């Protein structure tokens, strides 16, 4: 994997992934930005949520559940002093579909958390307390 981040102006960057997708990264006005893009730490949470949601849907579908929707809400707290690392992260999944039971969703969330989601496992190893929850919609 690779990524390329190019400085544009002030604290604005264009980030291009190895797969060819681009996003804008920017800071808040108090840091010299224009609020024209996501913050780097927000991107980390989006990557975590995307990784875990991908796993949950994949595991449920593999178990023959007809998933009609899956939303991952990620909330986090950061340390107050530099480096302002994530200290606590919670992922909450809202899943809907046919053939879904709490047991199946709990299993999928657990497998993602403990075995498959490299983002979650990496953040835990770095010291963040990562927790998970879910509900059936």
N, C-alpha and C positions, 0 to 999 in steps of 0.2 A: 504494500500500500504506500501511497505517497500523497502529499498535498503541497500546494504552492500558495504562499500568502504574500501579496504584493501591497506595499504601502502606497496609498494614493495621496493623502494630505492629512494634516493635523493628526488625529488618531483613527483615521479611516483606512481600512484595508479591504482588498478583494481576495477572497479565499477560493481556490479552485481545487476540487478533489481529483484524484487520479482517474475517476470515472467520468470527469468532464463537467461536473456541476459547479456552479458558482454561487457564492453568497457574499454579502457585505458584512463586515465586522466594524463596529464603531463603538465609541464610548459616549457617556452622558456629557452634556454641556459643561458641567463642573470639572470634567477631566480634559476639556478641549475638544470634545466631539460634537457631533450634530444630531446624535440619536438616529442615525441613518441606517443602522443595522444592529444585529444582535451582539451582545457582549460575549467574550470568549467563554466565561463560566456558564452562561446560559446555553451555549453550544454543547458544553459537556453534559448538562442535564438533558438536553434534547437527544444527544447520542445515547445516553444511558436509557432514557425512556423508549427510544426507537429500538434499541437492541433488545430490551426486555419484552416489549410489545410484539416484536417480530417472533421471539421465542414462544411466547404464550400462544399466539395464533397458530404458529407452525405445529406446536405440540398438540394443541386441541384438534386441529384438522387431521393430523396423523392418527389421532384416536377416534376419527370418524365423527367428530362433532361438526355441525354446520354452523360455524361462527358467522354471525351477521354484523357484529360490531365489536370493537375492542378499543377502549380509550385508556391510556396510561397517563395519570396525573402525577407529576413529580414535584415534590416540595423539598426544600433544602435549607439548612442553616450553615452559615460560614463562621469561621473563627473571626474574632473582632480585631486581631492584630495580624500584621503581615508575617508570613504569607497567609492570606485569607482563604485557607483550604476549606473544603466542605467537611463539616463535623458530623452532621446528621442528614440523611437523605431518606425520604419515604416515597415509595412508588405505590399508587393505588390504582388498580385495574377495575374498569367497569366493562363487563363482557356480556354479550347477548347472543343468542342463537338457539338452534334446536339441538336436542340431545346433550344439553349442558347441565351438569350438576355441580354443586359446590365442591364435591370431592374431586371431580375432573379439573376444575379450574384451580383449586388449591394445589393439585399435583403439578399442573403446568407452571404455575407461578413458582412453586418450590424448585422445580427442575431448572427453570430459567435462573433463579437466584443462586442456586448452589452448584450448577454444573455447566450451563451453557452461556449465560450472558457475561462475556468477557469484560464489558465495561463495569458491570456491577461488582464482579469479583476483583477487578483491578482497584476500584475505589475502596472496597473493603480492606484489601491488603495494604492500602496506603493509609488506613486508619479511620476512614469514615464509617459511621454506623449506618448501614443500609438496611431498611426494613421494607416489608411488602404487605399489602392487603388487597382485598378484592371484594367485589359485589357482583351479583347477577342482576342484569337489567331486565 
